[in-house]
Amino acid sequence: MNSPIPAQDIDFSTGSSRGMTGRILANSGLMGGARAISSVLGIVTLIITARALDDLAAFGTVLFVHAYMLFFADIATFKSWQAIVRFGADHLSNKDARLLGRLFRFGFTLDALAAILAYGSAVGLFSVVVALSARFPGFGPEADGLPLATLQNYVTLYCLVLLLRQTHAGTGIFRLFDKFGVLALRTLIMPVLRFSGACLAWWMGWGVAGFLCVWFAASALSYIALPLLAIRELYKRRLLRPVWKARNVLIETDRGLWPFVVKTNIDSTLNAFRTHFPSLLVTAVFGPALFAIFRIAEEFAKILSKGTKLFDQVLYPELSRLVAEGRIRALQNVALKATLVIGGISLLLTLIVLVFGEPIIRLAFGAGFEKASGLAVFLLLSAALTGAAVPFYTVFYVLMRPGRAAWIRGGAIIAYLFAFFTLVSTAGIYAAGWAALAGAAFEIIIVTIWATLTMKRHKVPSM
């Protein structure tokens, strides 16, 4: 049995002494600035890649391989940061180093298991696609003359980066200790390296393989950096020893931890499916060339969705504190105000793209990408609706009701798929935009009603 660690030897302090509003504004500013720079660099990198490859199919192949990796990165994962923030807040307030150490090691262990699961799933599924293609000619993403065997080699090698993507525990540690500045700086690693590498690849005349190597290296270094920084933070706080001494962390857990993790994992998997599956679906139905157009439109929408995600990251710890203090009415007010702010900003960005999107895209990417501006409007409207729903999803989490979020996301996926396959024969590539809008509309309506009822009837559940 581990001996207790004296509380006076441990640094339990958080990074900020500001009030809730001050913390939300400061942390949103940090993360928002980093995300803005990241988004700009991401779009410029796409422009460089498109110009350098000078072929829609080749450009689409690079984007597809990366999108395929991200699909499994988010599908086969445990969002351990949510558990670390939710349960770690209690241990932090009680200054219990032993339980904090056990919780942190639990998170690191889940991250390692998820990385192995993600890589095995990614390679295994594509092997199934190859086998089916051999049996049924024409099956699989072989459009535009790209041999499926070559694509399989790209996927197998590129997805090795999944083994390094063990970032959720580190994210939870920095959010728990209110160290968003570190997270903001880490956010810039990947886009800066990818932009620099893309410039080099363009200058050197590298092809698809060269650009994939650049994107792989940028992702790998970004993924490695976060757990190393988290370990350094724990060492500075003298919390590394409790983490190292923790044993049987998957068995001896906080009460309610496993039910919470399982439910949040189901919800996060559905959310990841909804986020990344459209890319795979568009590639399978229309091929890499049209997927390149879809991906450009999606990049504009992701600027907005990344902003709402970072706001959720800042909001989650604050709403958790309100629930711990029993301030449910304040929880309702903050969630509603956050929804109105996100919705208003989102609609403004959509209007800007509607007016200026087409000439900007034509100038940046050249001929062949004209449809991207129309798609971007659809995807931005859907992102505005799903972004406005984010605070209400956070309400489910802080009230220990993540299962309700999963049900709603599942319904939104069904609405998306129904709309896509209903419209694909008549609307073409725009079916992806209409489907996204249908799923988002379902989502915002149901989550608003259900979250409001949940807050009004709230009782702390026994798990």
C-alpha positions in Angstrom: 0.0 0.0 0.0 1.4 3.4 -0.9 2.2 5.7 2.0 0.4 9.1 2.0 2.3 12.0 0.4 2.4 15.2 2.6 0.2 17.8 1.0 2.7 20.6 1.8 5.2 19.0 -0.5 2.9 19.2 -3.5 2.0 22.2 -5.6 -1.8 22.1 -6.0 -2.1 25.7 -7.2 -4.0 26.7 -10.4 -2.6 29.1 -13.0 -5.1 31.9 -12.4 -6.8 33.6 -9.4 -9.3 35.5 -11.6 -13.0 34.9 -11.3 -15.0 32.7 -13.7 -15.7 35.5 -16.2 -12.0 36.6 -16.2 -10.8 33.0 -16.6 -13.2 32.3 -19.5 -12.2 35.5 -21.3 -8.5 35.1 -20.7 -8.3 31.4 -21.6 -10.6 32.0 -24.6 -8.3 34.7 -25.8 -5.3 32.5 -25.5 -6.8 29.6 -27.2 -8.7 31.7 -29.7 -5.5 33.5 -30.8 -3.6 30.2 -31.2 -6.5 28.7 -33.1 -6.8 31.7 -35.4 -3.1 31.6 -36.3 -3.4 27.8 -36.7 -6.4 28.1 -39.1 -4.7 30.8 -41.2 -1.6 28.6 -41.5 -3.8 25.6 -42.3 -5.5 27.3 -45.2 -2.2 28.7 -46.6 -0.7 25.2 -46.3 -3.7 23.8 -48.3 -3.2 26.5 -51.0 0.5 25.7 -51.2 -0.2 21.9 -51.4 -2.9 22.4 -54.1 -0.6 24.7 -56.2 2.4 22.4 -55.8 0.7 19.2 -56.8 -1.3 20.9 -59.5 -3.7 18.0 -59.8 -7.0 17.5 -58.0 -6.6 13.8 -57.7 -3.1 14.0 -56.2 -4.2 16.8 -53.9 -7.3 14.8 -52.9 -5.1 11.8 -52.1 -3.0 13.7 -49.6 -6.1 15.0 -47.9 -7.9 11.6 -47.9 -4.9 9.8 -46.3 -4.7 12.5 -43.6 -8.5 12.5 -43.1 -8.5 8.7 -42.8 -5.9 8.9 -40.0 -7.9 11.6 -38.2 -11.0 9.5 -38.4 -9.5 6.6 -36.4 -7.6 9.0 -34.2 -10.9 10.4 -32.9 -13.0 7.2 -33.3 -10.8 4.8 -31.4 -9.9 7.0 -28.4 -10.9 7.6 -24.8 -11.3 11.3 -24.1 -9.5 10.9 -20.8 -9.1 14.6 -20.3 -12.8 14.9 -19.5 -12.5 12.4 -16.7 -9.3 14.1 -15.4 -11.0 17.5 -15.3 -14.3 16.3 -13.8 -12.9 13.9 -11.1 -9.6 15.7 -10.7 -11.3 18.9 -9.5 -12.5 17.1 -6.4 -9.0 15.6 -5.6 -7.4 19.0 -6.3 -9.7 20.8 -3.8 -9.1 18.0 -1.3 -5.3 18.2 -2.0 -5.2 14.4 -2.4 -2.0 13.7 -4.3 -2.4 9.9 -4.2 -5.8 10.0 -5.9 -4.6 12.6 -8.4 -1.7 10.5 -9.3 -3.9 7.4 -9.7 -6.3 9.4 -11.9 -3.4 10.8 -14.1 -1.9 7.4 -14.6 -5.4 6.1 -15.5 -5.5 8.7 -18.2 -2.0 7.9 -19.6 -2.9 4.2 -19.6 -6.1 4.8 -21.6 -4.2 7.0 -24.1 -1.7 4.2 -24.7 -4.4 1.6 -25.2 -6.4 3.9 -27.5 -3.3 4.5 -29.7 -2.8 0.8 -30.3 -6.5 0.3 -31.0 -6.6 3.2 -33.4 -3.7 2.0 -35.5 -4.9 -1.6 -35.6 -8.4 -0.5 -36.6 -7.1 1.8 -39.3 -4.8 -0.7 -41.0 -7.3 -3.6 -40.5 -10.2 -1.8 -42.1 -8.2 -0.8 -45.1 -7.0 -4.4 -45.5 -10.7 -5.4 -45.6 -11.3 -2.8 -48.3 -8.4 -4.2 -50.4 -9.7 -7.7 -50.0 -13.2 -6.7 -51.0 -11.8 -4.8 -54.0 -10.0 -7.9 -55.2 -13.2 -9.9 -55.0 -15.5 -7.2 -56.3 -13.8 -5.0 -59.0 -14.5 -1.3 -58.6 -15.0 -1.5 -54.8 -13.0 1.0 -52.8 -11.6 4.5 -53.5 -9.7 3.8 -56.7 -11.1 6.8 -58.6 -9.0 8.9 -60.9 -6.5 6.2 -61.7 -4.9 5.8 -58.3 -4.0 2.1 -57.6 -5.6 0.8 -54.4 -2.3 -1.0 -53.5 -0.5 2.4 -53.6 -3.1 4.0 -51.4 -2.9 1.1 -49.0 0.9 1.7 -48.6 0.3 5.4 -47.9 -2.4 4.6 -45.3 -0.4 1.9 -43.5 2.7 4.1 -43.2 1.0 7.4 -42.5 -1.2 5.9 -39.8 1.8 4.9 -37.8 1.5 8.4 -36.3 -1.5 7.2 -34.5 0.8 5.3 -32.1 2.2 8.6 -31.0 -1.1 10.3 -30.5 -1.4 10.0 -26.7 -2.4 13.5 -25.9 -5.7 13.5 -23.9 -4.2 12.9 -20.4 -1.8 15.8 -21.0 -4.6 18.0 -22.2 -6.6 17.2 -19.0 -3.7 17.9 -16.7 -3.2 21.4 -18.2 -6.9 22.2 -18.2 -7.3 21.0 -14.6 -4.4 23.3 -13.5 -5.7 26.2 -15.7 -2.5 26.2 -17.7 -4.1 27.1 -21.1 -1.1 29.1 -22.2 0.9 25.9 -22.6 -2.0 24.4 -24.6 -2.1 27.5 -26.8 1.6 27.3 -27.6 1.3 23.6 -28.3 -1.6 24.2 -30.7 0.9 26.1 -33.0 3.4 23.3 -33.3 1.7 21.3 -36.0 0.5 24.1 -38.3 3.8 26.0 -38.2 5.8 22.8 -39.0 3.3 21.7 -41.7 3.4 25.2 -43.3 7.2 25.2 -43.3 7.4 21.7 -44.6 4.9 22.4 -47.3 7.0 25.4 -48.5 10.1 23.2 -48.6 8.2 20.4 -50.5 6.9 22.9 -53.0 10.4 24.3 -53.6 11.9 20.9 -53.9 9.2 19.6 -56.2 8.1 16.7 -54.0 5.0 14.8 -55.0 2.3 13.1 -53.0 4.7 11.0 -50.9 6.8 14.0 -50.0 3.8 16.0 -48.8 2.6 13.1 -46.8 6.0 12.8 -45.1 5.8 16.5 -44.2 2.4 16.2 -42.7 3.4 13.0 -40.9 6.4 14.7 -39.3 4.4 17.8 -38.2 1.7 15.6 -36.6 4.3 13.3 -34.9 6.2 16.2 -33.3 3.0 17.8 -32.1 1.7 14.6 -30.6 5.0 13.9 -28.8 5.3 17.4 -27.3 2.1 17.3 -25.2 2.7 14.3 -23.0 6.3 15.4 -22.5 5.2 18.8 -21.4 2.6 17.2 -19.1 5.3 15.0 -17.5 7.4 18.1 -17.0 4.5 19.9 -15.3 3.9 17.0 -12.9 7.6 16.9 -12.1 7.6 20.6 -11.2 4.5 20.1 -9.0 6.0 17.0 -7.3 3.1 15.0 -8.6 5.2 12.7 -10.8 6.0 10.3 -7.9 2.3 9.6 -7.1 1.7 8.9 -10.8 4.6 6.5 -10.9 3.6 4.7 -7.7 0.0 4.2 -8.8 -1.0 0.5 -9.4 -4.0 -1.3 -10.8 -5.3 2.0 -12.1 -7.8 0.3 -14.5 -9.3 -1.6 -11.5 -9.0 0.7 -8.5 -10.7 3.8 -9.7 -12.8 6.6 -8.4 -16.4 5.7 -7.8 -18.3 6.3 -11.0 -15.2 6.8 -13.1 -15.6 3.9 -15.5 -19.4 4.6 -16.2 -18.5 8.2 -16.9 -15.6 7.2 -19.2 -17.6 4.6 -21.1 -20.5 7.0 -21.7 -18.3 9.9 -22.7 -16.4 7.6 -25.0 -19.6 6.6 -26.8 -20.5 10.2 -27.2 -17.1 11.3 -28.4 -16.9 8.4 -30.8 -20.3 9.4 -32.3 -19.1 13.0 -32.5 -15.9 12.0 -34.2 -17.9 9.8 -36.6 -20.1 12.8 -37.5 -17.0 15.0 -37.9 -14.8 12.8 -40.0 -17.1 10.3 -41.7 -18.4 12.8 -44.3 -14.8 13.0 -45.7 -14.6 9.3 -46.2 -18.1 9.1 -47.6 -17.5 11.9 -50.1 -14.3 10.2 -51.3 -16.0 6.8 -51.6 -18.9 8.2 -53.6 -17.3 11.0 -55.7 -13.5 10.1 -55.7 -10.4 12.1 -54.6 -10.9 15.0 -57.1 -14.3 16.1 -55.8 -13.2 15.3 -52.2 -10.5 18.0 -52.7 -13.3 20.5 -53.4 -15.3 19.3 -50.4 -12.2 19.5 -48.2 -11.5 23.1 -49.1 -15.1 24.0 -48.2 -14.8 22.0 -45.0 -11.6 23.9 -44.0 -13.6 27.1 -43.8 -16.2 25.4 -41.7 -13.5 24.0 -39.4 -12.3 27.4 -38.6 -15.6 28.0 -36.9 -15.9 24.5 -35.4 -12.4 24.8 -33.9 -13.4 28.0 -32.2 -16.5 26.4 -30.6 -14.4 23.4 -29.5 -11.9 25.7 -27.8 -14.7 27.6 -26.1 -16.0 24.3 -24.8 -12.6 23.4 -23.4 -12.6 26.7 -21.5 -16.2 26.4 -20.4 -16.1 22.9 -19.2 -14.0 23.5 -16.0 -16.1 26.5 -15.1 -19.5 24.8 -15.5 -18.1 21.9 -13.4 -17.3 24.3 -10.6 -20.9 25.7 -10.8 -22.3 22.3 -10.4 -20.0 21.5 -7.5 -21.3 24.6 -5.8 -24.9 23.7 -6.5 -25.5 26.9 -8.6 -27.8 25.4 -11.2 -29.5 28.6 -12.1 -26.2 30.2 -12.8 -25.4 27.1 -14.9 -28.5 27.8 -17.0 -27.7 31.4 -17.5 -24.1 30.8 -18.5 -25.1 28.0 -21.0 -27.7 30.2 -22.6 -25.4 33.2 -23.0 -22.7 31.1 -24.4 -25.1 29.6 -27.0 -26.2 33.1 -28.1 -22.7 34.4 -28.4 -21.5 31.3 -30.4 -24.5 31.4 -32.6 -24.2 35.2 -33.4 -20.5 35.0 -34.2 -21.0 31.9 -36.3 -23.8 33.5 -38.4 -21.6 36.5 -39.0 -18.8 34.4 -40.4 -21.2 32.5 -42.6 -22.4 35.8 -44.1 -18.8 36.9 -44.8 -18.1 33.6 -46.7 -21.5 33.9 -48.6 -20.4 37.4 -49.9 -16.7 37.0 -50.4 -16.1 33.3 -50.5 -16.2 32.5 -54.2 -13.6 35.2 -55.4 -11.3 34.4 -52.5 -11.3 30.6 -53.2 -10.9 31.2 -57.0 -8.0 33.5 -56.4 -6.3 31.2 -53.8 -6.8 27.8 -55.4 -7.4 28.5 -59.0 -9.8 26.9 -61.5 -11.7 23.7 -60.5 -12.6 24.8 -56.9 -15.6 27.1 -57.7 -18.1 24.7 -56.0 -16.2 25.0 -52.7 -17.7 28.4 -51.9 -21.2 27.1 -52.2 -20.4 24.1 -50.1 -18.7 26.2 -47.5 -21.9 28.2 -46.9 -23.8 25.0 -46.2 -21.1 23.6 -43.9 -20.7 26.9 -42.1 -24.4 27.1 -41.4 -24.3 23.5 -40.0 -21.2 24.4 -38.0 -23.0 27.5 -36.6 -25.9 25.3 -35.4 -23.7 22.6 -33.9 -21.5 25.2 -32.3 -24.5 26.8 -30.7 -25.3 23.4 -29.2 -21.9 23.0 -27.6 -22.7 24.6 -24.2 -25.8 22.4 -23.8 -23.7 19.3 -24.5 -21.3 20.5 -21.8 -24.3 20.7 -19.5 -24.9 17.0 -19.9 -21.3 16.3 -19.0 -21.1 18.4 -15.9 -24.4 17.0 -14.7 -23.0 13.5 -15.2 -25.5 12.7 -18.0 -23.1 12.1 -21.0 -25.4 9.3 -22.3 -28.0 11.8 -23.3 -25.4 13.6 -25.5 -24.7 10.3 -27.2 -28.3 9.6 -28.0 -28.6 13.1 -29.7 -25.4 12.7 -31.7 -26.6 9.3 -32.8 -29.9 10.8 -34.0 -28.0 13.5 -35.9 -25.9 11.0 -37.7 -29.0 9.1 -38.8 -30.5 12.4 -40.1 -27.2 13.2 -42.0 -27.1 9.8 -43.7 -30.8 9.8 -44.6 -30.5 13.3 -46.2 -27.2 12.4 -48.0 -28.4 9.3 -49.7 -31.8 10.8 -50.5 -30.2 13.8 -52.2 -27.0 12.4 -53.7 -28.5 11.4 -57.1 -30.0 14.9 -57.6 -27.8 17.3 -55.7 -24.4 15.7 -56.4 -21.6 17.0 -54.2 -24.0 19.5 -52.6 -25.8 16.6 -51.0 -23.0 16.6 -48.4 -23.9 20.2 -47.6 -27.6 19.7 -47.3 -27.0 16.5 -45.2 -24.8 18.4 -42.8 -27.4 21.1 -42.4 -30.2 18.5 -41.7 -28.1 16.8 -39.1 -27.2 20.1 -37.4 -30.8 21.2 -37.3 -31.9 18.0 -35.7 -29.1 18.4 -33.2 -29.7 22.0 -32.0 -33.5 21.4 -31.6 -33.2 18.2 -29.5 -30.2 19.2 -27.4 -31.7 22.6 -26.4 -35.0 21.0 -25.3 -33.4 18.0 -23.5 -30.6 20.0 -21.8 -33.1 22.6 -20.5 -35.3 19.9 -19.0 -32.2 18.2 -17.5 -31.1 21.4 -15.7 -34.7 22.0 -14.4 -34.9 18.5 -13.0 -31.3 18.1 -11.9 -30.5 15.7 -9.1 -27.0 14.4 -8.6 -27.2 10.8 -10.0 -25.7 7.8 -8.3 -23.4 6.0 -10.6 
